[in-house]
């Protein structure tokens, strides 16, 4: 995987897919910006998802960093970062399943 916008978008889509498979319609998460996270929190209910917001925020920041490294566009993402994102996606899936 290379550090390009495409990889950032791919990482963001993975996060959104985890969230949006559990929430439908107007309760789906539209993006990983702070504004999108706040709208989603409001729509779903703060008490229901407060415990996953720090994890979502961290994942959003990691996705953003993928595109902020333009000087490394052709270098592979460090394996430890890819592993961390995948581990966090597993935790997110588990935590979101508790929101139902």
C-alpha positions in Angstrom: 0.0 0.0 0.0 1.3 3.5 -0.8 0.6 6.7 1.0 -1.7 8.3 -1.5 -5.1 9.9 -1.4 -6.4 6.7 -2.7 -5.1 4.8 0.3 -6.5 7.4 2.6 -9.9 7.1 1.0 -9.6 3.3 1.1 -8.9 3.4 4.9 -11.7 5.8 5.5 -14.1 3.6 3.5 -13.1 0.6 5.7 -14.0 2.6 8.8 -17.3 3.9 7.4 -18.2 0.4 6.3 -17.8 -0.9 9.8 -20.0 1.8 11.2 -22.6 1.9 8.4 -23.2 -1.9 8.4 -24.7 -1.4 11.9 -26.6 1.9 11.3 -28.9 2.6 8.4 -30.5 5.6 6.8 -30.0 8.9 8.4 -28.0 7.2 11.2 -25.1 6.4 8.9 -21.7 8.1 9.3 -21.1 10.3 6.3 -17.3 10.9 6.8 -14.5 11.1 9.3 -14.3 14.9 9.7 -14.9 16.3 13.1 -18.1 17.8 11.8 -19.3 14.5 10.4 -18.5 12.7 13.7 -20.5 15.3 15.6 -23.5 15.1 13.3 -23.4 11.3 13.6 -23.2 11.4 17.4 -26.1 13.8 17.5 -28.2 11.6 15.1 -27.4 8.3 16.9 -27.4 9.7 20.4 -24.5 10.6 22.5 -25.1 8.0 25.2 -25.3 5.3 22.6 -21.9 5.9 21.0 -19.9 8.0 23.4 -17.6 5.1 24.1 -16.6 4.7 20.4 -16.0 8.3 19.6 -12.4 8.4 20.8 -11.6 5.4 18.7 -13.3 6.9 15.6 -11.5 10.2 16.2 -8.2 8.3 16.4 -8.9 6.4 13.2 -9.9 9.6 11.5 -6.6 11.2 12.5 -4.6 8.2 11.3 -6.4 8.4 7.9 -5.6 12.1 7.7 -2.0 11.4 8.4 -1.9 9.0 5.4 -2.5 12.0 3.1 -0.4 14.5 5.0 2.8 12.6 4.1 3.2 13.8 0.6 6.9 13.6 0.8 6.5 9.9 1.3 4.0 9.3 -1.5 5.8 6.4 -3.0 6.9 4.7 0.2 4.9 1.9 1.7 2.9 2.5 4.9 4.7 1.1 7.8 3.4 -2.3 8.7 2.9 -1.3 12.3 0.5 1.4 11.2 -1.5 -1.0 9.0 -1.7 -3.5 11.8 -2.8 -0.8 14.3 -5.6 0.4 12.0 -6.8 -3.2 11.4 -6.8 -3.9 15.2 -8.7 -0.7 15.8 -11.3 -1.7 13.2 -11.8 -5.0 15.0 -12.3 -3.2 18.3 -14.6 -0.7 16.6 -16.7 -3.5 15.2 -17.0 -5.2 18.6 -17.9 -1.9 20.4 -20.4 -0.9 17.8 -22.1 -4.2 18.1 -22.9 -3.3 21.7 -24.7 -0.2 20.6 -27.6 -2.1 19.0 
